[in-house]
Amino acid sequence: MPDGFPDGKLDDTGRRLLAALIEDPRASAAELARRIGTSAPTVRERLARLEEAGVIRGYRVDIDPAAIGLPVAAWVRIRPGPGQLARITELAARTPQVSECHRISGEDCFLVKVHVPAIEALEEVLDQFLLYGQTTSSFVVSTPVPPRAPGQL
């Protein structure tokens, strides 16, 4: 881990910088510096170190699936048949309706998040995965706690 992140832990300045960045990812270095009480060059240097260390993995656009015609979200647990782990991973990677795929512990091996235009459209996606194992689906009804950074800085 690069200097400033002993044992993978952030110092107070790093935590404040990440919190400000989470609040407004499009803020300039000067604006971030103003918010955390330091200089813009310090912010730029800190951001570079956080990126190099892998703390900041990237900058992304957060798209509302409903706004692009995909209002139905479901979590699908998948229990692969014998020898089918790699096929499930490959299928998830090439299926555009899949936004997340996690390898999990327990009776099922995968947890996949799927976005579709209507409940009926989930059948087509599930049928592809059923070639390689069993599926169990749960529809997202609401999201009372939106996704957030780990440890909520």
N, C-alpha and C positions, 0 to 999 in steps of 0.2 A: 504494500500500500504506500503511495507517495507521501512525502512529508505533509504533516498537517492532519493526517487521518490515522493516528495510532490505533491499532486494534480495530480498524474499520469504523471508528467513532468520529463524528464531526465535532468541531469546536462550536462555540456559541455563534461566532460570525458565520460559519458555514450553515448552521441551522437557520439563522435569520435570513441569509441570502436565499436558501432554498424555499423558505416560507414566502418570501417576497416574490420569488419567481413563480411559485405555485399560484399565488394570488393574481399575478399578471405576467404570464409567460412572454408577452410581447414588449415588456418594459425595456427601455434602453439601459445600458450600463450606468449612465448618469442618473437615471431615475432610481434604479436599484440601489445605487450608492447613497442617494439622498434618503431612501427609506431605511437603510440599515446603518447609516451614520458613518460611512467610509468614503473613499475616493473611487472614481470611475476606473482608474487603472488597477486598483486593488480588486474591484469587482471582476474586471476582465481576467485578471490573473487567477482569481479564485474559481471563476467559471471554467477556465481552461484546465485547472487542476482537478476540479470535480468531474469534468468530462473525461480527462485522461485516466482518472481513478475508476471510471465506470459508475460513479454515483449518479451522474446525469447520463442516461443512456441515449437520449435523443430528444428532439422537439417534435411534437405531433399536433395534428389538427384533430379536434374532437367533433366528429360529425354525428348529428342526431339521426339515427336510422329511420325514425318515423318521418322525418322531413324529406327523405329521399325514397319514400314509398315502402319502407320495411318496418311497419309499426309493431309487428309481433316478434317477440324475443322468447327464446326457450333455452333452457339448459338441458343438455342431453348427456346422460351417463351411458357409457358404452362398455360392455363386457365382451372383449374379443374372443373369437373361437381360437382353438389351438393354432399357433403359428401365424396369427393374423395381426399382431401388433404393428408391424411395419406397414402393412396395407392400410390400417386405420389412420396412421399418421400421414401417409401419402394422400389418402382420400381427403382428410381434413384440410391439408395444405392446398389442395387444388379445388376445393368446394367454395365458391364465392360467398355463399350464405354463412359460412363459418367465420366468426370474428375472433374466437379464442379457442385454443385447444390445450388442455392441461393433462399431463400424465399424473394420475392420482393413486393413492393407496386404498386398500379396501377391496371389496368384491368386484367393483368395476375398475377398469384401468384408465379410462379417459373421461374427462368432463369437457364438453364442447358447448360453446355458446353459438346459437344459430339465430339469424334474423331473416324473416320472410314477410311477404306482403299480406298473407292471410293464414289462418290456422291450417286450412286445407293444403297450403303449399308446403307445410312441414312434412307431409307424407312422402313427397318425392325425395326430400333430403334424407329422411330416415330410411327409405327403401335402399338407398345406396349403401348406407352403413350396415344394414341388416344382412348384406351379402357376406359380411366378415364377423358378425357377432350380434349380441342382443343389445337393445336400446331401451332406456327409460327416460321419458321426457317430463319436464316441468315448465309450464309457461310462466313468464314473468308478468305478474299482475301490476306491480308498482315497484318503485325504487325509493323507499323512504330515506335511505342513506346513500347518496350518490358516491361513485367511485372517488377515492381520495388517495393521497400519498401514504405509504406505510408509516405508521407511528404518528400520523397527522402532525407534522411539524408545526 
